[in-house]
Amino acid sequence: MVTRGVVVPKGTPEPIISTLENALENVANSEGFKTDIENVGGTVRYLNREDYTAYLERNNEFIENNAHLLD
């Protein structure tokens, strides 16, 4: 699975972050976008910033707990 996220510089004003998040959610949920992604073999799974942050934190914890297995 490949994931993509969008980040903004620290200190970005909340109204800008909210506008960007709403726009990305609208695109991700549009039928045209979903169809285009499916046509190239992908799937769309939109996560808002809280859910994506939690996802990244879980992944980071997993990596930290298991990186030693690569030795």
BANUVEX-21276 format. One record per residue (C-alpha): residue number from 1; residue in three letters; x negated, y, z negated. Coordinates in Angstrom, 2 decimals, m for minus. Each point is the difference from the previous one (the first is absolute). Layout:
<node><num>NUM</num><residuo>Ala</residuo><xx>X</xx><yy>Y</yy><zz>Z</zz></node>
...
This chain:
<node><num>1</num><residuo>Met</residuo><xx>0.00</xx><yy>0.00</yy><zz>0.00</zz></node>
<node><num>2</num><residuo>Val</residuo><xx>m1.28</xx><yy>3.44</yy><zz>0.88</zz></node>
<node><num>3</num><residuo>Thr</residuo><xx>1.16</xx><yy>3.01</yy><zz>m1.97</zz></node>
<node><num>4</num><residuo>Arg</residuo><xx>m0.39</xx><yy>3.67</yy><zz>0.68</zz></node>
<node><num>5</num><residuo>Gly</residuo><xx>0.44</xx><yy>2.89</yy><zz>m2.35</zz></node>
<node><num>6</num><residuo>Val</residuo><xx>m0.16</xx><yy>3.75</yy><zz>0.25</zz></node>
<node><num>7</num><residuo>Val</residuo><xx>m1.89</xx><yy>2.06</yy><zz>m2.57</zz></node>
<node><num>8</num><residuo>Val</residuo><xx>m0.22</xx><yy>3.71</yy><zz>m0.58</zz></node>
<node><num>9</num><residuo>Pro</residuo><xx>m2.71</xx><yy>2.03</yy><zz>m1.72</zz></node>
<node><num>10</num><residuo>Lys</residuo><xx>0.19</xx><yy>0.35</yy><zz>m3.76</zz></node>
<node><num>11</num><residuo>Gly</residuo><xx>1.89</xx><yy>3.17</yy><zz>m0.87</zz></node>
<node><num>12</num><residuo>Thr</residuo><xx>2.34</xx><yy>m0.14</yy><zz>2.99</zz></node>
<node><num>13</num><residuo>Pro</residuo><xx>3.22</xx><yy>1.78</yy><zz>m1.03</zz></node>
<node><num>14</num><residuo>Glu</residuo><xx>2.91</xx><yy>m2.29</yy><zz>m0.88</zz></node>
<node><num>15</num><residuo>Pro</residuo><xx>2.35</xx><yy>1.51</yy><zz>2.64</zz></node>
<node><num>16</num><residuo>Ile</residuo><xx>m2.49</xx><yy>m0.94</yy><zz>2.73</zz></node>
<node><num>17</num><residuo>Ile</residuo><xx>m0.40</xx><yy>m3.52</yy><zz>m1.37</zz></node>
<node><num>18</num><residuo>Ser</residuo><xx>3.78</xx><yy>m0.45</yy><zz>m0.19</zz></node>
<node><num>19</num><residuo>Thr</residuo><xx>0.49</xx><yy>1.29</yy><zz>3.54</zz></node>
<node><num>20</num><residuo>Leu</residuo><xx>m2.65</xx><yy>m2.35</yy><zz>1.33</zz></node>
<node><num>21</num><residuo>Glu</residuo><xx>1.38</xx><yy>m2.96</yy><zz>m1.95</zz></node>
<node><num>22</num><residuo>Asn</residuo><xx>3.55</xx><yy>0.63</yy><zz>1.24</zz></node>
<node><num>23</num><residuo>Ala</residuo><xx>m1.16</xx><yy>0.36</yy><zz>3.60</zz></node>
<node><num>24</num><residuo>Leu</residuo><xx>m2.00</xx><yy>m3.25</yy><zz>m0.15</zz></node>
<node><num>25</num><residuo>Glu</residuo><xx>2.92</xx><yy>m1.84</yy><zz>m1.56</zz></node>
<node><num>26</num><residuo>Asn</residuo><xx>2.31</xx><yy>1.24</yy><zz>2.76</zz></node>
<node><num>27</num><residuo>Val</residuo><xx>m2.42</xx><yy>m1.16</yy><zz>2.69</zz></node>
<node><num>28</num><residuo>Ala</residuo><xx>m0.58</xx><yy>m3.38</yy><zz>m1.67</zz></node>
<node><num>29</num><residuo>Asn</residuo><xx>3.75</xx><yy>m0.60</yy><zz>m0.25</zz></node>
<node><num>30</num><residuo>Ser</residuo><xx>0.81</xx><yy>1.08</yy><zz>3.56</zz></node>
<node><num>31</num><residuo>Glu</residuo><xx>1.13</xx><yy>m2.77</yy><zz>2.31</zz></node>
<node><num>32</num><residuo>Gly</residuo><xx>m2.23</xx><yy>1.23</yy><zz>2.83</zz></node>
<node><num>33</num><residuo>Phe</residuo><xx>m3.13</xx><yy>m0.16</yy><zz>m2.16</zz></node>
<node><num>34</num><residuo>Lys</residuo><xx>0.91</xx><yy>m3.42</yy><zz>m1.39</zz></node>
<node><num>35</num><residuo>Thr</residuo><xx>0.60</xx><yy>m1.30</yy><zz>3.53</zz></node>
<node><num>36</num><residuo>Asp</residuo><xx>m3.31</xx><yy>1.38</yy><zz>1.26</zz></node>
<node><num>37</num><residuo>Ile</residuo><xx>m1.90</xx><yy>m1.61</yy><zz>m2.88</zz></node>
<node><num>38</num><residuo>Glu</residuo><xx>1.82</xx><yy>m3.31</yy><zz>0.43</zz></node>
<node><num>39</num><residuo>Asn</residuo><xx>m0.79</xx><yy>0.05</yy><zz>3.73</zz></node>
<node><num>40</num><residuo>Val</residuo><xx>m3.70</xx><yy>m0.11</yy><zz>m0.82</zz></node>
<node><num>41</num><residuo>Gly</residuo><xx>0.42</xx><yy>m2.77</yy><zz>m2.57</zz></node>
<node><num>42</num><residuo>Gly</residuo><xx>0.18</xx><yy>2.08</yy><zz>m3.16</zz></node>
<node><num>43</num><residuo>Thr</residuo><xx>2.50</xx><yy>0.70</yy><zz>m2.72</zz></node>
<node><num>44</num><residuo>Val</residuo><xx>0.88</xx><yy>3.17</yy><zz>m1.85</zz></node>
<node><num>45</num><residuo>Arg</residuo><xx>0.12</xx><yy>m0.01</yy><zz>m3.79</zz></node>
<node><num>46</num><residuo>Tyr</residuo><xx>0.27</xx><yy>3.55</yy><zz>m1.30</zz></node>
<node><num>47</num><residuo>Leu</residuo><xx>m1.08</xx><yy>0.68</yy><zz>m3.57</zz></node>
<node><num>48</num><residuo>Asn</residuo><xx>0.46</xx><yy>3.37</yy><zz>m1.66</zz></node>
<node><num>49</num><residuo>Arg</residuo><xx>m2.98</xx><yy>1.49</yy><zz>m1.79</zz></node>
<node><num>50</num><residuo>Glu</residuo><xx>0.80</xx><yy>m1.53</yy><zz>m3.38</zz></node>
<node><num>51</num><residuo>Asp</residuo><xx>0.42</xx><yy>m3.48</yy><zz>1.47</zz></node>
<node><num>52</num><residuo>Tyr</residuo><xx>m3.07</xx><yy>0.31</yy><zz>2.22</zz></node>
<node><num>53</num><residuo>Thr</residuo><xx>m2.08</xx><yy>1.22</yy><zz>m2.93</zz></node>
<node><num>54</num><residuo>Ala</residuo><xx>1.12</xx><yy>m3.01</yy><zz>m2.04</zz></node>
<node><num>55</num><residuo>Tyr</residuo><xx>m0.80</xx><yy>m2.28</yy><zz>2.95</zz></node>
<node><num>56</num><residuo>Leu</residuo><xx>m3.53</xx><yy>1.44</yy><zz>0.27</zz></node>
<node><num>57</num><residuo>Glu</residuo><xx>m0.55</xx><yy>m0.28</yy><zz>m3.74</zz></node>
<node><num>58</num><residuo>Arg</residuo><xx>1.05</xx><yy>m3.68</yy><zz>0.04</zz></node>
<node><num>59</num><residuo>Asn</residuo><xx>m2.36</xx><yy>m0.67</yy><zz>2.92</zz></node>
<node><num>60</num><residuo>Asn</residuo><xx>m2.84</xx><yy>1.79</yy><zz>m1.74</zz></node>
<node><num>61</num><residuo>Glu</residuo><xx>0.53</xx><yy>m2.01</yy><zz>m3.17</zz></node>
<node><num>62</num><residuo>Phe</residuo><xx>0.04</xx><yy>m3.24</yy><zz>2.00</zz></node>
<node><num>63</num><residuo>Ile</residuo><xx>m3.26</xx><yy>0.92</yy><zz>1.74</zz></node>
<node><num>64</num><residuo>Glu</residuo><xx>m1.68</xx><yy>1.01</yy><zz>m3.24</zz></node>
<node><num>65</num><residuo>Asn</residuo><xx>1.06</xx><yy>m3.27</yy><zz>m1.66</zz></node>
<node><num>66</num><residuo>Asn</residuo><xx>m1.05</xx><yy>m2.20</yy><zz>2.90</zz></node>
<node><num>67</num><residuo>Ala</residuo><xx>m2.98</xx><yy>1.65</yy><zz>1.71</zz></node>
<node><num>68</num><residuo>His</residuo><xx>m2.38</xx><yy>m2.18</yy><zz>m2.02</zz></node>
<node><num>69</num><residuo>Leu</residuo><xx>1.34</xx><yy>m3.04</yy><zz>1.87</zz></node>
<node><num>70</num><residuo>Leu</residuo><xx>m1.73</xx><yy>1.24</yy><zz>3.16</zz></node>
<node><num>71</num><residuo>Asp</residuo><xx>m3.46</xx><yy>m0.55</yy><zz>m1.46</zz></node>
